[in-house]
Amino acid sequence: MAKAADAIGLAVLRAPAPLRKAPAEKEERQSRPRRKARRRVRLRFGRLMFAAAIAYLVGAGAIGELQLLHVQAQESQMLQKLHSVNGHAAQLKTELRQLKTQTGEAQAVRQVLHYAPKSGTPVVITVKN
C-alpha cells in the first residue's frame, strides 16, 4: 500500500502542469455596460468602536473650542461695556465734585431749574413751549 502511494505521489510530481486556456474573446454587447464589482468593506466591531470613540473625541473638542470662542467674545464685549461704564462714572464724579462747589451749585441751578439766585449775576430765563 505504501509503495502504491509513493508511486502515485511520484507520478503526480512528474506529470506536466496542466495548460491554461487562453481567455476566449467575448463578443461586445451593445446593451448597458457591466457594473464593476464592488469591494465589500468588512467592518469589525472593535474597529467600529475605535472609530466611534475617535469621532466622539474630535466632536467634543470642536464643540469645546466653539464654546470657548463664544465665552471669549462675551468676555471682550463685557470688558468694553465695563470700560465705557467706568468712563461715564469718572465723568459723573468730576461733575459731582464740580457741583459741590458754590460756583457749580449756582450754575446747576441756572441750567437745570432756569432760576437765577439773588446772590449771583443776573441770568435771562427763557421758557420753552
C-alpha positions as CSV (number, residue, x, y, z in Angstrom):
1,M,0.0,0.0,0.0
2,A,2.8,2.4,0.9
3,K,4.6,1.5,-2.4
4,A,1.4,2.4,-4.3
5,A,1.0,5.7,-2.6
6,D,4.7,6.5,-3.3
7,A,4.2,5.6,-6.9
8,I,1.1,7.9,-7.2
9,G,2.9,10.7,-5.5
10,L,5.9,10.4,-7.9
11,A,3.6,10.3,-10.9
12,V,1.9,13.4,-9.7
13,L,5.2,15.2,-9.3
14,R,6.5,14.1,-12.7
15,A,3.2,14.9,-14.6
16,P,3.3,18.1,-16.7
17,A,1.4,21.1,-15.3
18,P,-2.0,21.5,-17.0
19,L,-2.0,24.1,-19.7
20,R,-4.0,27.2,-19.1
21,K,-6.6,28.0,-21.7
22,A,-6.3,31.4,-23.4
23,P,-9.3,33.6,-22.5
24,A,-11.9,33.4,-25.2
25,E,-12.7,36.7,-26.8
26,K,-16.1,37.8,-25.8
27,E,-18.5,39.4,-28.1
28,E,-19.2,43.0,-27.2
29,R,-22.7,43.6,-26.0
30,Q,-24.4,46.7,-27.2
31,S,-26.6,46.9,-24.1
32,R,-25.6,48.8,-21.0
33,P,-22.0,48.2,-19.7
34,R,-21.5,45.7,-16.9
35,R,-21.2,47.1,-13.4
36,K,-17.9,47.0,-11.7
37,A,-17.7,44.5,-8.8
38,R,-17.9,46.4,-5.6
39,R,-15.4,45.7,-2.9
40,R,-17.2,44.7,0.2
41,V,-15.9,46.6,3.3
42,R,-15.6,44.4,6.3
43,L,-16.5,46.2,9.5
44,R,-15.3,44.7,12.7
45,F,-16.9,45.7,15.9
46,G,-13.6,46.7,17.5
47,R,-12.6,48.9,14.6
48,L,-16.1,50.4,14.5
49,M,-15.9,51.2,18.3
50,F,-12.5,52.7,17.9
51,A,-13.6,55.0,15.0
52,A,-16.7,56.0,17.0
53,A,-14.5,56.9,20.1
54,I,-12.2,59.0,17.9
55,A,-15.1,60.7,16.2
56,Y,-16.6,61.5,19.7
57,L,-13.4,63.0,20.9
58,V,-13.0,65.1,17.8
59,G,-16.6,66.3,18.0
60,A,-16.3,67.1,21.8
61,G,-13.1,69.0,21.1
62,A,-14.7,71.0,18.3
63,I,-17.7,71.8,20.5
64,G,-15.5,72.8,23.4
65,E,-13.5,75.2,21.1
66,L,-16.7,76.8,19.8
67,Q,-17.9,77.3,23.4
68,L,-14.6,78.8,24.4
69,L,-14.7,81.2,21.4
70,H,-18.2,82.2,22.4
71,V,-17.2,82.8,26.0
72,Q,-14.2,84.9,25.0
73,A,-16.4,87.0,22.7
74,Q,-18.8,87.6,25.6
75,E,-15.9,88.5,27.9
76,S,-14.5,91.0,25.5
77,Q,-18.0,92.5,25.0
78,M,-18.5,92.8,28.7
79,L,-15.0,94.3,29.2
80,Q,-15.8,97.0,26.6
81,K,-19.1,97.7,28.4
82,L,-17.2,97.9,31.8
83,H,-14.7,100.4,30.3
84,S,-17.5,102.6,29.0
85,V,-19.4,102.5,32.3
86,N,-16.2,103.3,34.2
87,G,-15.5,106.2,31.9
88,H,-19.1,107.5,32.4
89,A,-18.7,107.1,36.2
90,A,-15.5,109.0,36.2
91,Q,-17.1,111.8,34.2
92,L,-20.0,111.9,36.7
93,K,-17.6,112.0,39.7
94,T,-15.8,115.0,38.3
95,E,-19.2,116.7,37.5
96,L,-20.3,116.0,41.1
97,R,-17.1,117.3,42.5
98,Q,-17.6,120.5,40.5
99,L,-21.2,120.8,41.5
100,K,-20.3,120.6,45.2
101,T,-18.6,124.0,44.9
102,Q,-20.6,127.2,45.3
103,T,-20.0,128.2,41.7
104,G,-21.0,124.9,40.4
105,E,-24.2,124.9,42.5
106,A,-25.3,128.2,41.1
107,Q,-24.5,127.1,37.6
108,A,-26.6,123.9,38.1
109,V,-29.5,125.9,39.4
110,R,-29.3,128.2,36.4
111,Q,-29.0,125.3,33.9
112,V,-31.5,122.8,35.4
113,L,-34.1,125.0,37.1
114,H,-33.7,128.1,35.0
115,Y,-33.6,130.1,38.2
116,A,-31.1,132.9,39.0
117,P,-30.2,133.1,42.7
118,K,-30.3,136.6,44.3
119,S,-26.6,136.5,45.2
120,G,-25.3,135.8,41.6
121,T,-25.1,137.5,38.4
122,P,-28.5,138.0,36.7
123,V,-29.4,135.4,34.1
124,V,-32.0,135.7,31.4
125,I,-34.6,132.9,31.8
126,T,-36.2,131.7,28.7
127,V,-39.3,129.5,28.8
128,K,-39.7,126.8,26.2
129,N,-43.2,125.9,25.0
